[in-house]
Amino acid sequence: MPPVLEVDNWRHSHVFDQGNPLAERNTLWAVILTTVMMITEITGGWIFNSMALLADGWHMSSHVLALGLSVLAYGAARRFAHDTRFAFGTWKIEILGGYTSALFLVVVAGLMLYQSVERLLSPVAIHYNQAIGIAILGLIVNLACAWLLKGGHSHDHHHHEQSENHGHHHDLNLRSAYLHVIADAATSVLAIIALTGGKFWGAQWLDPVMGIVGAGLVAVWAYGLLRDTGRVLLDAEMDSPVVTEIREAIEAGPVNAEISDLHVWRVGKGKYACILSLVTSDLIGSDYFKRQLRIHEELVHISVEVNHHLPEVDFATMKKEG
């Protein structure tokens, strides 16, 4: 009877990211607040003929969408965390949510731009007092949401402060939502400036112009989110500092080994997986190199293949000499 192998001793979890419960709860509250404010701003902008206020409301709708997707992504990642179908965990569900919301933001930015240009060419009367009041209320809600999301961001930072030098260690889902809230607050400020200028100085053109500026803010934010999330989804991580550290760890070791193939990709906030292929003339197994790499805490899944390149032996010459 063959010996029983202790396979369980070699198994390891593929849950590389522990989630962020505080951020998930705060994000849900932010969704509720911004949904109420979004409806108020869009309705107010439509009734009082304020393009800047309407643009801010549309921008806030994209904010609701982004945060809503973040909440759903948090829940899905947690629910399927132990599902064996996900080879490297479920963290990328959160990233996919951010990427999807960014695509919607591109559409929203285009709609805001179109409506603002149309209003610039065909101006209408604006009820400034009511519109300014709603814009100020929107700014207050934005600042409240920023405070909520900043709290979740600080919690996430606490867990990764020792790895700060490697970058990309924050909750990308939460960070993008926080930046969106800041951009939304800036759009509210632009609306207040435009409406105030129109009321006191008769600069009615400021309202649609600020709507155009607000559309630009949404577009910039969408581009940044598409870039960051797309990079993770496409595993474009080979310029990460951890790649250089892997090469340095192998080159600085006492064993003469060369890297023939290297793949590194992200599987969590500041967590990476690595597949490494080495060529060496020394008869050393893969465990030796794994121990060298495990000093880097951000490497949570390491696979090493060692190819032994032994010097060729001339058996004919050996036979003659023997």
N, C-alpha and C positions, 0 to 999 in steps of 0.2 A: 504493500500500500504506500503510495507516495506521501511524503510529509505534508502536513497541513500548513499552508502559508498564512502568516499573519498579515493579510492584505489591509485590514482596517488600520493598522499602524501607519500605513503609507497614504491613506486617503486624506484629503484636505478639502475644506469648504471653498466653494466658488462665490460666496457672498463677499465681495471685495469692498462694498460700500455699505455703511450702516445706516444710511439715510439721515434725515434732519427733521425730526418730529416737530421741533419748535418752529422751524421755517415753514413746515407744512401747515401748522395751525395758524400762524400769523398771516400766511399767504391767503388762507381761506377767509379770514377776517377782512383782508384787503380787497378781496374779490367782492364781498358783500358791500363794503363801503363805496367802492368805485362803481359798482353797478347802479346803485341809487343815484350817485352823482352824475354818471354818464347820461341817464335818462333825463335828469334835471337840466343838464347843459344842452343836450341836443334839442329838447323841447323848448327851452328858453331861447336858444339861438334861432330856432325856426320862427317862434312867435314874435321875437323882438328884432328880427332881421339882422342879427350880428353874425357875420361870417367868421370872425375870430373866435367867438363863443361856440359856434357850431363846429368849427375846426377842432377846438379843444375838446368838445364832446366826442367827435369822431376819434380823436387821438385817445381819449379815455376808453372808448369802446375797444380799441386795439389793446389797450392795457388790460381791460377785463378779459379779453380773449387770451392774452399771454399768461396772465395769472391763473385763469381757469385751467388752461392746459398744464400749467405747472402743478396745480393741485391734483389733477387727474394723473399726471405722470408720477408724482410722489406716491399716490395710492397704488398704481399699477406696479411700480417698481417694488413696493413693499409686499404686495400680494403675491407676485410671482418670484420673489427672491430665492426660493428653494426649488423652483421648477427646473428640472434637469434639461429641458429643451434649450435653456440659455447657457451656452458653453462658458461664457465669461461674465455671468451675472446679468442683472437687469438695470444697471445704472444708465445705460444708453437710452432707456425709455424716457428718462428725464430730458436727455439731450435731444431726442427726436421731437418731444413736445416743444422745446424751445425753437427748433428749426422750423416746425410747422407754423408756429405763431409768427415767426419772422416772415414767412411767405405771405401770410394774411396782411401783415403790416405793409408790405410793398403795395398791395392793392389799395389799402386805406390811404396811404400817402398819395397815390395817384388820384384818388377820388377827392381828397382835400385840395390838391393842387388845381384840379379842374374846376371845382366849385369856387375857389378863391379867385381864379382868373376871370371866371364868368361874372362874379360879383364886382370885380374891379372894372370890367368893361360896362356893366349895367348896374350902377349903384342904386341902392334903395334906402329909405329912411330907417334909422336905427333908434330903438328905445334905449338910450344909454344908461339911465339910472338902474333899470331892472337888469340889463345885461351885465353891468359892472358888479352888481350885488351877487349875481350867480357866479361870475368869474372868481370873485373873492372867496366865495364858499367852496368852489372847486379847488382853489389853491390850498385852502385849509385841509380839505380831504386828502389832497396829494401829500401834504406834509405829514399828516397823520399816518398815511400808508407807508411813507418813507421811514417813519419812526418804527413802525411794526417790522418792516423788512430789515431794517438796520439791526434790530435786536436779534433776528434769526441769523444774520450775517456774522454778528459778533460771536454767537454761539458756535457757528461753523469754524470761524477763525481760531477759536480756542482749541479745537481738536487738531488743528494742523499747524500750529504756530512753530513747531520744531522743524517743519519742512518748508518754511516760507521761501527759502532761497531757490526752490525749484520752480516756482510759479504754477499757475493753473491748479492750485490746491483748494480753491474755494468752491462752494456749491455754484456751479455754472448756471443752473436753473434759477437759483435765488439771486445771484449777482445780476443776471440779465433783467430780472423783474425789478430789482432795486434801481438799476440804471434807467429803466423805463419810467419808473415813478418820478425820478429826478427830471427826466426829459419832459414828462407830463406837467410837472410843476413849472418848468421853464415856459412851456406853452401857455399855461394859465397866466403867468406874469406878462407874456407878450400880449395876451388878450386884454388884460387890465390896462396896459400901456396904450394899446390901440384905441380902446373905448374911451379912456380918459382924454387922449389927444383929440379924438373926434368930438367929445362933449365940450371941452373948454377952448379948443383952438380951431374947430371946424375942419380938422384934417380927417375927413371921412375915408379917404383913401388908405389910411393907416390900417383900418380893420381888415380888408382883404389882403393887404400886403403882409400883415402879421399872420394871416391864415396861410399864405405861401411859405413864410418862414417856419411856421409850425409843421407844414408838410415836409419841409426839408429836415427838420429834427426827427420826424418819424422815419424818413428814408435813411438817415444816417444811423439811427438806432437799429433799424432792420438789417442794414448792411453789416454792422458789427456783430449782430447776433447770428446772421447767416454764416459769416466768416468763422466765428468761434465754434459754433455747433457743427458746421460742415467739416471743419478740421478734425473734430473728434469722430464723427460718423464715418469719415473716409480713412481713419487711422493715419492721418498725416502728422505723425509725432516724431519722425526721425531727426528733427532738429531740436528736440527737447534736450535740456542739460543732462538728463539721466542717461542718454545715449553716449555722450562723451564720457560720463563716469564709468559706464560699463567697459568702454574701450580702454580707459586708463587703468581700471582694475585688472584687466587681463594682461595688458602690456607691462604693468609694474610688478606683476607676480614673479616668483622665482622660477616658474616653469616657462619654458620657451614655447609659446603657443600663438598661433595667428588666427584671427577671426575670418572665416570664409563666408559666413552668412549671419545676418543679424536683423531681427524684427522686433520692434518695440511699439506697443500701443497702449492707450489708456483704458482702464477697466473700472475706474472710480475716481473720486475727487483726490487728485494727487497720487493715484495708485496705478501702477503699470504692470503689464505682462511682457515677458521677454522670451524669445526663442533664439538661441545662440548655437552656431555651429563652429567648431574649432578644429584646427589641424595642428598636431604636435608630434614630435618624435619621442616624447617621453611616455612611458606606459602608466598613465594616470587616468583614473576614471572621472566621470562627470561630477560626482559628488564634491570633489576637490574644488572645482570651479564654481559650483553652486554656493559653497561656503564663502568664497571670495566675494560673491555678488550679494549675499544676504546682508551684508553690512549696510546696504542701501535699503532703508525701510520702505521706500516707495515701490520697490520691486516685490510684488506679492504673488506672482506666478512665474517661475523660472523653469525653462526647459533647455537643457544643454546636451548637444550631441558632440562627441569627441571622436575625431578620425585620426588614427595613429599612422603617421607617415614614417615607416621604418626604413633605414638605409638598405639599398639593394645588396644582396649577397651573391658574389660570384662563386657558385658552387664548383665550377670547373677548375678555377684557380686553387680553391681550397683542397680539392681532391689531389691536384698535382703536388701541392706543398705538404699534404698529409702523407 
